[in-house]
Amino acid sequence: MAGHALPSRGGIHVSFEFFPPKNDEMEALLWEAVERLAPLGPLFASVTYGAGGTTRERTHGTVSRMVRETDIRPAAHLTCVGATREAVDDVIRSYTEAGVRHIVALRGDPPAGVGARYEPHPGGYASSADLVAGIKSLGDFEVSVSAYPEKHPESPSIAFDIDILKAKVDAGANRAITQFFFDNEHYLRYVDRVREAGIDIPIVPGIVPVQNFNQVRSFAERCGTSVPRRLAERFEGLDDDVATRKLVAAAVAAEQVFDLVDRGVSDFHFYTMNKADLVYAICHLLGLRPKVEKAAA
């Protein structure tokens, strides 16, 4: 990593995303990942919320346990698809009772999936900006929202997307976290356009370390993220070689992150897929070290 001038420990900030487990085995894997990454002192850890609120109880259970058992500040995802305003407000209040003070506000995908036409619930929040305003009206929450360097699949243009982001900021959003991307130029051009539009909140790059290339390529196709040919070439022939794939994945993600550091980026949001090793390795390369509690004198 010669040639990369890293900021001090205080200059790099990271956050992590987890998804709520579906069974006992996945529950164990999630908390192994949380316990491994927590000592790195993330700004927060977000927990996703399934389409149409399908993981509502599991999301609530996960963020509640984070509050009780860790020093991580949890950020609970929340969507407004297929739910009344009253139902969504009840979820917000339940997060308040659980000690959660940070919500990631998302419109959410249509029940039929990405690409289907979105129809607001007749008695619900009409948009993510409306949801942000609703959250802010119910408590002193920090609110993060989404951003799309290569535009949302349903948007006609980047300019349209930025107008939506501006509406979310005007409603009270504190931070935007981007969809994952592999070409840093997309992110940097997007940030330039966002700033030109007068939006000054942090635009935190979302980084996905490639645990499984074919799976990530499938995710990318659904959310409109381009996959550079050079990335596909690096994972070519490694489908059955897990050890080498992990080494390549760490190198690829570290290369992307260090390029962003060189260009002045200091905050990163890692999509962990509930696995800690690759993310931990990248954070280590960034200069992050576990916080060691000093013994009492």
Secondary structure, DSSP 8 states (H G I E B T S, - for coil): -TT-----GGG-EEEEEE---SSHHHHHHHHHHHHHHGGG--S-EEE---GGGTTHHHHHHHHHHHHHH-S--EEEEEE-TT--HHHHHHHHHHHHHHT--EEEEE----TT-TTS-----TTS--SHHHHHHHHHHHS--EEEEEE-TT--TT-S-HHHHHHHHHHHHHTT--EEEE---S-HHHHHHHHHHHHHTT--S-EE-EE---SSHHHHHHHHHHHT----HHHHHHTTT-TT-HHHHHHHHHHHHHHHHHHHHHTT--EEEEE-TT--HHHHHHHHHTT----------
